Amino acid sequence: MNIQRKSIIWFLTLAFGLAWILFLLPLAFGSPGSPVRQAAALVCWSAAMWAPGLAAILVTRFVERESLGRLNFTHLGDKRAYLWAWLLPPVLALLAGVVTWTLGLGTLDLTFTAMRAQITSASGTSSLPFPVQVLVAINLSAAITIAPLINTLFAFGEELGWRGYLLPRLLPLGQGRALLLSGVIWGVWHAPAILQGHNYPGHPYLGVLLMVGFCVLLGVILGWLYLRTGSPWAPALGHGAVNAVASLPLVFITGVDITYGGTLASLAGWLPMALFIGWLVWSRRLPVSTAGVQPAEILFPEA
């Protein structure tokens, strides 16, 4: 199976072109930090998440002239993988918090000062309607249960492109190289948003490099979910869960620079992801065994 260079070039051109326009569009609305700019960024950046998926659909249908069923969005695969997709991200996020605290990058705060200040600031009052512990419990419950499902609707746009389209077409390089290269591409794709202060405020240029590293590590995990199921839905759920819980440690930790700790995207978050990937390799879950079957037959099964 050869790499389809023409198709990949078309896919990357559309995925990057459409998304970067949307990433940069909020710059035309108001001053930095203004409500108008923030609202525009929310709308445009949410729409940008579907640029890779749209690119995958257009290239599959009009460049490769294949059925859209080749993208496997009607296929679910191994159902057990969805438990990994749902439950692994909060565990990794909490471990990122433990690493942050252990390395002295933040201070453990079980009085939830940060959340208390955020809620009172948003409500304009100095008192809370419920004990802060109740609000923390509600917040955590929603982040682990409802939020991943909602986020999956947006994350599916990215995963249909990065894992559902690009990863299978890079597999002739080998699973390892395909996972690493697709992760690098995914990380660079975020550059316009990172340069505007997203994820790594105060360190926009360093943030671009850190985002690439984060996307390589997370991309290996999401790619493992895809290779295990042959479906973009499993990594989409995992992606949605990550977006829901990535900042979970900030509920318990204060005084932290989120470039270096406190979130799954920070340097402290790299360690638990790397350890999990190491366990996948050690336990021979990665590379995913194809049992003598060609990747195209696994990822693009006959109906």
Secondary structure, DSSP 8 states (H G I E B T S, - for coil): ----HHHHHHHHHHHHHHHHHHHHGGGGSSSTT-HHHHHHHHHHHHHHTTHHHHHHHHIIIIIS---GGGG-TT----THHHHHHHHHHHHHHHHHHHHHHHTTSSEE-TT-HHHHHHHHHHHT-SS-SS-HHHHHHHHHHHHHTHHHHHHHHHHHHHHHHIIIIIHHHHGGG-HHHHHHHHHHHHHHHTHHHHHTTSSSTT-HHHHHHHHHHHHHHHHHHHHHHHHHHS-THHHHHHHHHHHHHTTGGGGTEES--TTTSSSTTSHHHHHHHHHHHHHHHHTT-SS---TT--HHHHHS---
